[in-house]
Amino acid sequence: MTERAEKAMGTAERADVRGNGRNVEPDGEEDTAAQAPDSPAARRRERRIAAFRAAERVLDRPAFLTTIRERLALLHEAAPGLYDLDAPADMYGDGIVEALEERVAGLLGKEAAVFFPTGTMAQQVALRVWAARTGNPAVALHALAHPEVHERKAFSEVSGLRPVRVTSEPRLPTADEVRDFTEPFGSLMLELPLRDAGFVLPTWEELSEVVAAAHERDAVVHFDGARLWETTVHFGRPLEEIADLADSVYVSFYKSLAGFGGAALAGPRWLVDEAKAWRHRYGGQVFQQFPTALSALAGLERELPRLPEYVAHARVVAAALREGFAAAGLPWARVHPEEPHTHEFQVWLPYEADVLSEAALRQGEETRTLLFAGAWDAGGPGLSYTEVVVKAAGLEWTAGDVKEAVAGFVARLREVTGGAGVGQGLF
């Protein structure tokens, strides 16, 4: 990659920190609340969903885009053996919800865990409890961390916490940055992987050193582990060992496990007991949660064991994408990280987002092969990126299949641009 392209990519990621650039929800779908029904972005989203549903070949089939009937059918298929379906339904967090909490605590090697309807609520409560214990409401985090980018300043507006940004570089904070940070803080929150920087992770040694640096400052460490489930391949450690580094851990049941929703907070029993009280105060003491809890148990049973396979194949797909773009003669293309840290990664290309979206949609509509199913977002002048997810559907793709799909995508990119810029050395 040229120096100019590297600089543009970094600038784009820093622009996201300031709230510019892409307008997406946590799972990558465009925020339709900010769009007029007949706007170009809304129409593209409708076309993308239609193309996805009609596609015969995709790298992932997100559960949230399937029908209610399909979701219920899958849950019905998986339900036997997950929990005694003749037991009474849960009420205010007992029964199947408690069983799920025990399962998560065991997987993460923590004393206890508590179920929350959303991860936003779980993390606010966790860090609020830690702030009371440490006496310091400052939470050190990355400028691209989920609460800073996607939660409308919930930490400060709702929970009285004060986020302080350790770094805005497209990587996790370093031990020196944590150790030498000029402001005192009570908690350090680490998002693993850091989604908006490209689903990136530090090395195991780097992560251990960062945690140690925070503890040297008498701060606690909380993992935003919405996608922690898929980090075991990169770290080469089991979940329990990874979670053991942190004082508390949040995990999601729908981002990687295809559950209906929900999250869990795991840590010391006293923290969980206090978190349950705050869950009630925040309105999270939901009357019945058995469908969501059952879908979470299904995800732990069905998807969790397959995540290492998805990560391994994502690396095959990423390599084939790089080779395919090179063979197609594009002036510059970037798969980031070059070897994905998880089963999700970014693809960057030197074109406007509208142009790339149109090419991707034409490919899906004309061939029923949807190589890039997600939205393309502006990352800088003439530079855009999309997120690629490889799950069960993607395992059917060989490297040759990916390269063939890249050639088809680039052909449609030439149609959209009239050939301008393709292979002409924009960078």
C-alpha positions in Angstrom: 0.0 0.0 0.0 1.2 3.5 -0.7 1.9 6.0 2.0 -0.9 8.2 0.8 -3.4 5.2 1.1 -2.1 4.3 4.5 -2.6 7.9 5.7 -6.1 8.1 4.2 -7.1 4.9 5.9 -5.9 6.1 9.3 -7.6 9.5 8.7 -10.8 7.7 7.9 -10.8 5.7 11.1 -10.0 8.8 13.2 -12.9 10.6 11.4 -15.2 7.8 12.7 -14.2 8.8 16.2 -15.5 12.3 15.7 -18.8 10.9 14.5 -18.2 11.6 10.8 -18.2 9.0 8.1 -20.4 6.0 8.4 -23.8 5.8 10.0 -24.3 2.3 11.1 -25.8 0.3 13.9 -23.6 -2.0 16.0 -24.2 -5.0 13.7 -23.4 -3.2 10.5 -26.8 -2.3 9.1 -27.3 1.3 8.2 -29.2 3.4 10.8 -32.6 3.6 9.0 -33.9 6.0 11.7 -31.7 8.7 10.2 -32.9 8.1 6.7 -36.0 9.2 4.8 -38.0 6.3 3.5 -37.3 7.3 -0.1 -33.7 8.4 0.3 -31.0 6.7 -1.9 -29.5 5.1 1.2 -32.8 3.6 2.3 -33.4 2.3 -1.3 -30.0 0.8 -1.4 -30.6 -0.9 1.9 -33.9 -2.4 0.6 -32.1 -3.6 -2.5 -29.3 -5.1 -0.4 -31.7 -7.0 1.8 -33.7 -8.3 -1.2 -30.5 -9.3 -3.0 -29.3 -11.1 0.2 -32.6 -13.0 0.6 -32.5 -14.1 -3.1 -28.8 -15.0 -3.1 -27.8 -18.6 -3.5 -24.2 -17.9 -2.4 -23.1 -15.6 0.4 -20.3 -15.6 3.0 -22.7 -15.3 5.9 -26.4 -15.5 6.4 -27.1 -13.2 9.4 -29.9 -14.6 11.5 -31.4 -11.1 12.0 -32.2 -10.9 8.3 -34.2 -14.1 8.2 -38.0 -14.4 8.8 -39.7 -15.0 12.1 -40.8 -18.4 10.9 -37.3 -19.3 9.9 -35.9 -18.2 13.3 -38.5 -20.1 15.2 -38.0 -23.2 13.1 -34.2 -23.2 13.8 -34.8 -22.7 17.5 -37.4 -25.5 17.6 -34.8 -27.8 15.9 -32.1 -26.9 18.4 -34.2 -26.7 21.6 -34.4 -30.4 22.6 -31.6 -31.2 25.0 -30.8 -27.6 25.7 -33.1 -27.3 28.7 -36.1 -29.1 30.1 -38.9 -27.7 28.0 -41.5 -29.0 30.4 -40.1 -26.9 33.2 -42.0 -23.7 34.2 -41.1 -20.6 32.2 -38.9 -18.1 33.8 -40.1 -15.1 35.8 -37.9 -12.1 36.5 -34.7 -14.0 35.9 -35.1 -17.4 37.4 -35.3 -20.8 35.8 -33.7 -21.0 32.3 -32.2 -17.5 32.7 -30.3 -18.7 35.8 -29.2 -21.9 33.9 -27.8 -19.6 31.2 -26.0 -17.5 33.7 -24.4 -20.5 35.3 -23.3 -21.8 31.9 -21.6 -18.5 31.0 -19.9 -18.2 34.3 -18.4 -21.6 33.8 -17.3 -20.9 30.3 -15.5 -17.7 31.4 -14.2 -19.1 34.6 -15.9 -16.4 36.7 -17.7 -16.8 40.1 -21.0 -15.7 38.7 -22.8 -14.1 35.7 -25.9 -12.1 35.3 -28.2 -11.9 32.2 -29.0 -8.5 30.7 -31.4 -7.6 27.8 -28.7 -5.5 26.1 -25.0 -5.1 26.2 -25.3 -1.4 26.5 -27.1 -1.8 29.8 -24.7 -4.5 31.0 -21.6 -2.4 30.5 -23.1 0.7 32.0 -24.0 -1.2 35.1 -20.6 -3.0 35.3 -18.6 0.2 35.1 -21.0 2.1 37.4 -20.5 -0.6 40.0 -16.7 -0.4 39.6 -16.8 3.4 39.8 -18.5 3.1 43.2 -16.0 0.6 44.4 -12.9 2.5 43.1 -14.2 6.0 43.9 -13.3 7.2 40.4 -16.0 7.6 37.7 -13.4 8.0 34.9 -13.4 5.1 32.4 -10.3 4.8 30.2 -11.1 3.4 26.7 -10.3 3.6 23.1 -11.7 6.4 21.0 -13.3 3.8 18.7 -14.8 1.8 21.6 -18.5 0.9 21.2 -19.7 3.3 23.9 -17.9 6.2 22.3 -19.2 5.6 18.8 -22.5 3.7 19.0 -24.2 4.5 22.3 -25.1 8.2 22.2 -22.9 9.1 25.1 -24.8 6.8 27.4 -21.9 6.5 29.9 -22.0 10.2 30.7 -25.7 11.0 30.0 -27.2 8.0 31.9 -24.6 6.6 34.3 -22.6 9.6 35.4 -19.3 8.1 34.1 -16.6 10.1 32.4 -15.0 8.4 29.4 -11.3 9.4 28.8 -9.7 8.3 25.5 -6.4 6.5 25.9 -5.7 6.5 22.1 -7.4 6.9 18.7 -4.9 4.8 16.8 -6.4 1.8 14.9 -5.2 -0.7 17.4 -5.7 -1.5 21.1 -4.0 0.7 23.7 -0.4 -0.2 24.6 0.9 -0.8 28.1 3.0 2.4 27.9 -0.1 4.4 26.9 -2.0 3.0 29.8 0.8 3.4 32.3 1.7 6.9 31.2 -1.8 8.3 30.7 -2.0 11.7 32.3 -5.4 11.4 33.9 -6.4 9.1 36.8 -9.1 6.5 36.0 -10.8 3.9 38.0 -11.5 1.4 35.2 -9.9 0.5 31.9 -12.3 -0.9 29.3 -10.8 -3.0 26.4 -13.0 -4.0 23.4 -11.8 -7.4 22.2 -11.8 -7.4 19.2 -11.9 -3.7 18.5 -14.6 -3.7 15.8 -14.3 -0.3 14.3 -10.6 -0.6 13.7 -11.1 -3.8 11.7 -11.9 -6.4 14.4 -8.3 -6.2 15.6 -6.7 -7.8 18.6 -3.4 -7.3 20.4 -1.0 -10.3 20.9 -1.4 -12.3 24.1 1.7 -10.8 25.5 0.6 -7.2 24.6 -2.8 -7.8 26.2 -1.3 -9.2 29.4 1.1 -6.2 29.6 -1.8 -3.8 29.2 -3.8 -5.4 32.0 -0.8 -5.4 34.2 -0.2 -1.7 33.5 -3.8 -0.9 34.5 -3.5 -2.9 37.7 -0.3 -1.1 38.5 -2.4 2.1 38.6 -4.9 0.4 40.9 -7.5 0.4 38.2 -9.8 -2.5 37.3 -10.0 -4.0 33.9 -13.3 -4.7 32.1 -13.5 -6.5 28.8 -16.0 -5.4 26.3 -16.2 -9.0 25.0 -19.2 -8.7 22.7 -17.2 -10.9 20.3 -14.8 -12.4 22.8 -16.1 -15.9 21.8 -14.0 -15.9 18.6 -10.7 -14.6 20.0 -9.4 -18.0 21.1 -7.7 -18.8 17.7 -5.7 -15.5 17.7 -4.7 -15.7 21.3 -4.1 -19.5 21.3 -5.8 -19.7 24.7 -9.1 -21.0 25.9 -11.9 -18.6 26.8 -11.4 -19.1 30.6 -7.8 -18.1 30.4 -8.6 -15.0 28.3 -11.3 -13.9 30.6 -9.2 -14.5 33.6 -7.1 -11.4 32.8 -10.1 -9.2 33.4 -11.9 -8.2 36.6 -15.2 -8.4 34.7 -16.3 -9.4 31.2 -19.3 -8.7 29.1 -20.3 -11.1 26.3 -23.1 -10.9 23.7 -25.4 -13.7 22.7 -26.4 -12.4 19.2 -23.3 -10.9 17.5 -21.5 -14.2 17.0 -23.8 -16.8 18.5 -27.0 -15.9 16.4 -29.2 -15.5 19.5 -32.3 -13.4 19.6 -30.5 -10.8 21.7 -29.2 -10.4 25.2 -25.9 -10.3 27.0 -24.2 -11.4 30.2 -21.9 -9.8 32.7 -19.5 -12.1 34.5 -17.2 -11.4 37.4 -16.9 -11.7 41.2 -20.2 -12.8 42.9 -20.4 -9.5 44.8 -20.2 -7.6 41.5 -23.0 -9.7 40.0 -25.2 -9.2 43.0 -24.8 -5.5 42.8 -25.3 -5.6 39.0 -28.7 -7.4 39.5 -29.9 -4.5 41.7 -28.8 -2.0 39.1 -30.4 -4.1 36.3 -33.7 -3.7 38.1 -33.2 0.1 38.4 -32.3 0.4 34.7 -35.5 -1.4 33.7 -33.7 -4.6 32.7 -35.6 -6.9 35.1 -37.8 -8.3 32.3 -40.8 -10.5 33.2 -39.9 -13.4 30.9 -36.9 -14.0 28.8 -37.1 -17.7 28.0 -37.1 -17.3 24.1 -34.0 -15.2 24.2 -32.3 -17.4 26.9 -33.1 -20.5 24.9 -31.7 -19.0 21.7 -28.5 -18.1 23.7 -28.1 -21.7 24.9 -28.6 -22.8 21.3 -25.9 -20.5 20.2 -23.5 -21.7 22.9 -24.2 -25.3 21.8 -24.3 -24.8 18.0 -22.2 -21.8 17.0 -19.5 -21.5 19.7 -17.8 -24.8 18.8 -17.7 -23.7 15.1 -16.2 -20.2 15.6 -12.5 -21.5 15.3 -13.5 -23.1 12.0 -15.0 -19.8 10.8 -11.8 -17.9 11.8 -9.6 -20.3 9.9 -11.7 -20.1 6.8 -11.9 -16.3 7.0 -8.1 -16.3 6.5 -8.5 -18.4 3.3 -11.2 -15.9 2.1 -9.0 -12.9 2.9 -6.0 -14.3 1.0 -8.2 -15.1 -2.0 -9.7 -11.6 -2.0 -6.2 -10.1 -2.0 -5.1 -12.3 -4.9 -8.3 -11.7 -6.8 -8.1 -8.0 -6.6 -4.4 -8.1 -7.7 -5.4 -10.3 -10.7 -8.2 -8.0 -11.6 -5.7 -5.1 -11.9 -7.2 -2.8 -9.3 -4.9 0.1 -8.5 -5.0 -0.5 -4.8 -7.0 -2.8 -2.4 -6.5 -3.6 1.2 -7.8 -6.5 3.3 -7.5 -5.4 6.9 -6.1 -7.1 8.9 -4.1 -8.8 6.2 -4.6 -12.1 8.2 -7.9 -11.6 10.0 -7.7 -11.9 13.8 -11.3 -13.2 13.9 -13.9 -14.4 11.3 -14.6 -10.7 10.5 -12.5 -8.1 8.7 -12.5 -5.0 6.5 -12.0 -4.6 2.8 -10.9 -1.1 1.6 -11.1 0.1 -2.0 -10.3 3.4 -3.7 -13.8 4.3 -4.9 -16.8 6.2 -3.5 -19.2 4.1 -1.4 -22.1 4.6 -3.8 -20.1 3.2 -6.7 -19.0 0.1 -4.7 -22.5 -0.5 -3.3 -24.0 -0.4 -6.8 -21.4 -2.9 -8.2 -22.0 -5.2 -5.2 -25.8 -5.0 -5.7 -25.6 -5.6 -9.4 -23.5 -8.7 -8.8 -26.0 -10.1 -6.3 -29.1 -9.2 -8.4 -27.7 -10.6 -11.6 -25.8 -13.7 -10.4 -27.4 -14.5 -7.0 -23.8 -14.5 -5.7 -23.4 -11.7 -3.1 -19.7 -11.3 -2.4 -20.1 -8.1 -0.3 -23.4 -8.3 1.5 -22.8 -5.4 3.9 -23.0 -1.6 3.4 -20.0 0.3 2.0 -19.0 3.3 4.0 -17.0 6.4 3.1 -13.5 6.3 4.7 -12.1 9.4 3.1 -12.1 11.2 -0.3 -12.5 8.4 -2.9 -11.9 5.7 -0.3 -14.5 3.3 1.1 -14.6 0.1 3.1 -17.0 -2.7 4.0 -17.0 -5.4 6.7 -16.8 -9.1 5.6 -18.1 -11.8 7.9 -17.4 -15.5 7.2 -19.6 -18.1 8.9 -21.3 -21.4 8.0 -22.4 -20.3 4.6 -18.9 -19.1 3.8 -17.3 -22.5 4.5 -18.8 -23.7 1.1 -16.6 -21.2 -0.8 -13.2 -22.3 -2.0 -10.4 -19.9 -2.7 -11.2 -20.3 -6.4 -14.8 -19.4 -5.8 -13.7 -16.2 -4.0 -11.4 -15.2 -6.8 -14.1 -15.8 -9.4 -16.6 -13.7 -7.4 -14.0 -10.9 -7.2 -13.6 -10.9 -11.0 -17.4 -10.6 -11.3 -17.5 -7.8 -8.8 -14.7 -5.9 -10.6 -16.4 -6.4 -14.0 -19.5 -4.7 -12.6 -17.4 -2.0 -11.0 -16.1 -1.2 -14.5 -19.7 -1.1 -15.7 -20.6 1.4 -13.0 -17.6 3.6 -13.5 -17.4 3.2 -17.3 -13.9 1.9 -16.7 -12.7 5.1 -15.2 -10.2 4.6 -12.4 -10.1 0.8 -12.7 -6.5 -0.2 -13.2 -5.4 3.4 -13.8 -3.3 3.9 -10.7 -5.4 6.3 -8.6 -3.0 5.7 -5.8 
